[in-house]
Amino acid sequence: MELPEKQRTRVNAALTRFKNRINRDDVEMYKHILEEMNRKHEILFDKFSDIQDQINEIFESGDKEAQVEKRDSFERLFHNTVAQARSIIENLSRPSKQKPEVFIPNDYIDP
């Protein structure tokens, strides 16, 4: 069985790949792919939370602060990435007469 730390790393990497994909210039070509990817990646939050809970049980006493920071960092990245993806999808769904505006959160902190 894979260790929870390794599982967490894989989930975090998947979210980072998603973030990088939506930041591409040619995102208009990928509206439907982006919608599907957004749905798929929304389940990462629950998966990460379950894995992080397992890790917290292992490190019950000593490394609590570092574990809280890892959870907070992932949550910031997750919420900002999903919000950006939803904004792009919404803007690409507008009639072509309107110029799309892409939402990029001001509070994004790269973990």
C-alpha positions in Angstrom: 0.0 0.0 0.0 1.3 3.5 -0.9 2.2 5.8 2.0 -0.2 8.7 2.6 2.6 11.2 2.0 3.2 9.8 -1.5 -0.6 9.8 -2.2 -0.8 13.4 -1.1 2.1 14.3 -3.4 0.3 12.6 -6.4 -2.9 14.5 -5.7 -1.1 17.8 -5.3 0.8 17.2 -8.6 -2.5 16.5 -10.4 -3.9 19.8 -9.2 -0.7 21.6 -10.2 -0.9 20.1 -13.7 -4.5 21.3 -13.9 -3.5 24.8 -12.9 -0.8 24.9 -15.5 -3.2 23.7 -18.2 -5.8 26.4 -17.6 -3.1 29.0 -17.7 -2.3 28.2 -21.3 -3.0 30.8 -24.0 -5.0 28.4 -26.2 -7.6 27.6 -23.5 -10.5 28.6 -25.9 -9.8 25.5 -27.9 -10.3 23.4 -24.8 -13.6 24.7 -23.3 -15.3 21.3 -23.2 -12.1 19.6 -22.1 -11.7 22.2 -19.4 -15.3 21.6 -18.2 -14.6 17.9 -17.9 -11.2 18.4 -16.2 -12.8 20.8 -13.7 -15.4 18.3 -12.7 -12.7 15.6 -12.4 -10.4 17.8 -10.3 -13.2 18.9 -7.9 -13.0 15.4 -6.4 -9.3 16.0 -5.6 -10.3 18.1 -2.6 -12.1 15.2 -0.9 -9.3 12.8 -1.8 -6.6 15.2 -0.5 -8.6 15.7 2.7 -8.9 12.0 3.4 -5.2 11.5 2.8 -4.2 14.5 4.9 -6.4 13.1 7.7 -4.5 9.8 7.6 -1.2 11.7 7.7 -2.5 13.8 10.7 -3.2 10.5 12.6 0.4 9.4 12.0 1.9 12.7 13.0 -0.6 13.3 15.9 1.8 15.1 18.2 5.0 16.3 16.5 4.6 17.7 13.0 1.1 19.2 13.4 2.0 22.8 12.3 3.7 21.6 9.1 0.7 19.4 8.3 -1.7 22.3 8.8 0.4 24.4 6.5 0.3 21.7 3.8 -3.4 21.5 4.0 -3.9 25.2 3.9 -1.5 25.5 0.9 -3.4 22.8 -1.0 -6.8 24.4 -0.2 -5.6 27.8 -1.5 -4.3 26.3 -4.7 -7.4 24.2 -5.1 -10.0 26.9 -4.6 -8.1 29.5 -6.7 -7.6 27.0 -9.5 -11.2 25.8 -9.6 -12.5 29.4 -9.5 -10.2 30.3 -12.3 -11.4 27.4 -14.4 -15.0 28.2 -13.7 -14.4 31.8 -14.7 -12.7 30.8 -18.0 -15.6 28.4 -18.8 -18.2 31.0 -18.0 -16.4 33.6 -20.2 -16.0 31.2 -23.0 -19.7 30.4 -22.9 -20.7 34.0 -23.5 -21.6 35.1 -27.0 -18.4 36.0 -29.0 -19.4 39.7 -29.1 -18.4 40.0 -25.5 -14.8 40.1 -24.7 -14.0 37.4 -22.1 -12.4 38.4 -18.8 -10.4 35.8 -17.0 -10.6 35.8 -13.2 -7.2 35.4 -11.6 -7.4 35.5 -7.8 -5.3 38.2 -6.1 -4.6 36.0 -3.1 -3.1 33.1 -5.0 -0.1 31.8 -3.1 2.1 29.3 -4.9 2.8 26.4 -2.5 
